[in-house]
Amino acid sequence: MKKFLTMMLVTALVAGATSAVAATEETKNNDSAADSILSQVQANKAANKEKAGEQKEAAAPKKAEEKKPEAEKAPAPAQKETPKKNEAASTMDQIVKEAAEKAAKEQEASPNNRGTVAVPPAETKKDEPAASAPAKTEPAKTEPAAAVKPAEPAAPVTPAVTDAAEIPAGRPLKPAAMQAGAPETRESLIVSAEWLKTNRGKVILIDSRPESLYSGGHIPGAVNAPWTYFANMNAKQGTEKWGVIWPAATMAKRIGALGVDGKKMVIAYCDAGGWGQSGWTLWILRQAGIKNAKILEGGIGAWKAAGGQVTKTKNTNKAVAFTIKQYVPNYTATTEWINNNIGKPGLVILDVRTEPEFLGKIRPFQEKRAGHLPGAINIPRESFLTADSHFKPAEEVQALLAQHGITPESEIVVYDTAGVRSAFVTMLLRYSGFVKSQSYDEGFQAWAGNPELPLVKP
């Protein structure tokens, strides 16, 4: 009996121990599961934290990028203030600089060191490589002048070359005759580099290029007066006041500040890669009543080719008194006059911009609209020059225009973007016998800026 009870007690103890072991194992298993879950939760939390950190880091650049324009906008007013004085003018001058540098390289590479006409790139401003093709392929250079003239007996009828379909109905509105202007001769208009080398000390030299080019090297004794010096750049672009010459009283002070008194001869020059800013300067001086002003033919490139020295030393002349009672008339055509006379028989609207500008493919100077004036004929400025940027002889200019039905009896309005290239061509036309020629100083930028004026975009 005693043995039986002992066995029962042992059995109970063993069973209890087994249950305890089982409970311990279960607890261990539960703890492991909990640890596993906790580990997963912690892992997920860590992953989420890591992901959140990555998202923050990824978001940070985005915010920085979003804030970056704001940060960049902060200095914008300062940056805009410089261009604000003449935003488009700066673009134009940059184009002139690039074209001039290109022309200089071509001149250096040329066997005779005279170079070829460089035209500003189309993607950029007065002042175009696509347009250089027409300029270099005009027949006036490949055919003798004597042979060209007899071949043009029927050319005098100007309206024959104007696209009548481009002329708006009911034109002209208020036709008025264009008055003839003062004629020019080769002697009254230009001097050679050799002449200037001999007479440099007897004249006032005006470097009409942008300041950056002047600073890079100019003819000794020259003062710098880029096209913007003579123009009102304070008005809003796309209006009839932007980029036009100053009123007579203001212009007189500016001319006098250059040391020009109207008595001593003035020689203006630019370069092969510009828009003929020297012609613009001369056109202004003529209106100011200065007759003894001329252009250095071939510009600074011709000066260097002739062995002329250059300097980087800035020169200023002593200001002198100069007055303009009123501008000499018949040099400038206005927007109003052109609009009233479009479609008039015998009137020629001559567009001297590049072909891409004329066709409305590019607007390199931020014009409001693209295209050309109704009935305009496109003859780029470079077409009037030889390969070394000299004026073509008057007979060749006459033959070139005769191909388009333009005669010395025609009334010619010459235009470009803001009047610089057109002023140059106007002076060249005057020496070629086309005295009824005037420059549209307000230019295409003003015409395109007025949505009420007709425009053609092929």
Beta strands, then each sheet from edge to edge (+ up, - down):
strand 1: 190-191
strand 2: 204-207
strand 3: 223-224
strand 4: 266-269
strand 5: 293-296
strand 6: 332-333
strand 7: 347-351
strand 8: 377-378
strand 9: 411-415
strand 10: 437-440
sheet 1: 1+ 5+ 4+ 2+ 3+
sheet 2: 6+ 10+ 9+ 7+ 8+
end
